[in-house]
């Protein structure tokens, strides 16, 4: 009788292991489907990706720095031109 009980428990354990493996497979498929749907949804909304946003932000910061440098040069040239004009 002990052998029969062990066999039942072994079969039950095997069944649970198979069920857990199947559940993990289903979970992975659902995650993939949800990820694809979310990506499709965001693409339809024209949401900017993080990398693109960071690149544009960096370009804007460089342009702002360049504008400040050019402004300082113009002010220096204007001051030089407006300097003492003695004849």
C-alpha positions as CSV (number, residue, x, y, z in Angstrom):
1,X,0.0,0.0,0.0
2,X,2.8,2.4,0.7
3,X,4.1,2.0,-2.8
4,X,0.7,2.9,-4.2
5,X,0.5,6.0,-2.0
6,X,4.0,7.0,-3.0
7,X,3.1,6.6,-6.7
8,X,0.0,8.7,-6.3
9,X,2.1,11.4,-4.6
10,X,4.8,11.2,-7.3
11,X,2.2,11.5,-10.0
12,X,0.6,14.4,-8.2
13,X,4.0,16.2,-7.8
14,X,4.7,15.6,-11.5
15,X,1.3,17.0,-12.4
16,X,1.9,20.1,-10.2
17,X,5.4,20.6,-11.7
18,X,3.9,20.4,-15.2
19,X,1.1,22.8,-14.3
20,X,3.6,25.3,-12.8
21,X,5.7,25.1,-16.0
22,X,2.6,25.7,-18.1
23,X,1.6,28.6,-15.9
24,X,5.0,30.2,-16.4
25,X,4.7,29.8,-20.2
26,X,1.2,31.4,-20.2
27,X,2.6,34.2,-17.9
28,X,5.4,34.9,-20.4
29,X,3.0,35.0,-23.3
30,X,0.7,37.4,-21.5
31,X,3.6,39.7,-20.6
32,X,4.8,39.7,-24.2
33,X,1.3,40.5,-25.5
34,X,0.8,43.3,-22.9
35,X,4.2,44.8,-23.7
36,X,3.4,44.7,-27.5
37,X,0.0,46.4,-26.9
38,X,1.5,49.1,-24.7
39,X,4.2,49.8,-27.2
40,X,1.7,50.0,-30.0
41,X,-0.5,52.3,-27.9
42,X,2.4,54.6,-27.1
43,X,3.5,54.7,-30.7
44,X,0.0,55.7,-31.8
45,X,0.1,58.6,-29.3
46,X,3.4,59.9,-30.6
47,X,5.0,59.7,-27.2
48,X,8.7,60.5,-27.4
49,X,11.2,57.9,-26.3
50,X,13.4,58.7,-23.4
51,X,16.6,58.5,-25.5
52,X,15.2,61.0,-28.0
53,X,14.1,63.4,-25.3
54,X,17.5,63.3,-23.7
55,X,19.3,63.9,-27.0
56,X,17.1,66.9,-27.8
57,X,17.5,68.3,-24.3
58,X,21.3,68.1,-24.6
59,X,21.2,69.8,-28.0
60,X,19.1,72.6,-26.5
61,X,21.5,73.0,-23.6
62,X,24.4,73.3,-26.0
63,X,22.6,75.8,-28.1
64,X,21.7,77.9,-25.0
65,X,25.4,77.9,-23.9
66,X,26.5,78.9,-27.4
67,X,23.9,81.7,-27.5
68,X,25.2,83.0,-24.1
69,X,28.8,82.9,-25.4
70,X,27.8,84.8,-28.6
71,X,25.8,87.3,-26.6
72,X,28.9,88.0,-24.4
73,X,31.0,88.5,-27.5
74,X,28.5,90.9,-29.0
75,X,28.3,92.9,-25.8
76,X,32.1,93.1,-25.7
77,X,32.3,94.2,-29.3
78,X,29.6,96.8,-28.7
79,X,31.4,98.1,-25.7
80,X,34.6,98.3,-27.6
81,X,32.9,100.2,-30.5
82,X,31.1,102.6,-28.1
83,X,34.4,103.2,-26.1
84,X,36.0,106.7,-25.9
85,X,35.9,108.4,-29.2
86,X,38.3,111.3,-29.0
87,X,39.2,113.3,-32.0
